[in-house]
Amino acid sequence: MPKRVRFERGSRYISGAKFPIALAHRIGYSRTMETIDVIDALSALAQATRLDTFRLLVSREPEGVPAGELARLIGVPQNTMSTHLAILARAGLVSGERQSRSIIYRADLDRFREVTLFLLKDCCGGKPEICAPLIADLAPCCPPKEARHG
C-alpha cells in the first residue's frame, strides 16, 4: 500500500512527500489542493466577526471599505480587525489595496464563486429537479441592470 501524504498547515511541503506543495497539483494532487483551499476559505468564515466582515464587504462591492471603517462598522478594535482581515486574505476571500494612507478591502467574488461552485458541484446526483429550488433562491440576488431600470 502506498504511503499516505497529508498537508500540514503553514508548511510549503506535503508531509511525507519530497516536493513542494506548488508542484503537487501537477502530479495528481489537484483534488486534494482544491479541497484544502475550500477548507481554508470555510475555516476563515467559521468565525462570527470574519463572517460579518466578509458579508459587509460583499454588500459594498465594488467600492470596498477602508480597514478603519470596517472595524468601526463591525464594532471591533482596529488591531482585531487587522487580524481578521489577514485570515480572510490568506484564505483568498478578500484583498486590500493601498490608497494613500488607507487600505481599501474588497471581497474576492471570483474566489467566493469558486468555493460555492465547489460545494454545489455534483449537486443532487445529476437530478436537476432537486437542485432547482436552490438555484432559484440564488438567482434573484442580483438582477441584470436592464431589469432594474425597466
PELIN-V937232 format. One record per pair of residues at least 12 apart in sequence whose ideal C-beta (glycine too) atoms are under 6 Angstrom apart, sorted by the first residue. I is the first residue (numbers start at 1). J is the second residue. D is the distance in whole Angstrom. If there is no record, write none. Layout:
[[I & J & D] [I & J & D]]
//
This chain:
[[3 & 16 & 6] [5 & 17 & 5] [7 & 36 & 5] [38 & 115 & 5] [38 & 118 & 5] [40 & 91 & 5] [41 & 91 & 5] [41 & 93 & 6] [41 & 115 & 5] [44 & 87 & 5] [44 & 88 & 5] [44 & 91 & 4] [44 & 93 & 6] [49 & 76 & 6] [49 & 84 & 5] [50 & 84 & 5] [50 & 88 & 6] [52 & 74 & 6] [53 & 74 & 6] [53 & 84 & 6] [54 & 93 & 6] [57 & 107 & 4] [58 & 107 & 5] [61 & 107 & 6] [64 & 104 & 4] [64 & 105 & 6] [64 & 106 & 4] [65 & 105 & 6] [66 & 102 & 4] [66 & 104 & 6] [67 & 103 & 5] [92 & 111 & 5] [93 & 108 & 6] [93 & 111 & 6] [94 & 107 & 6] [95 & 108 & 6]]
//
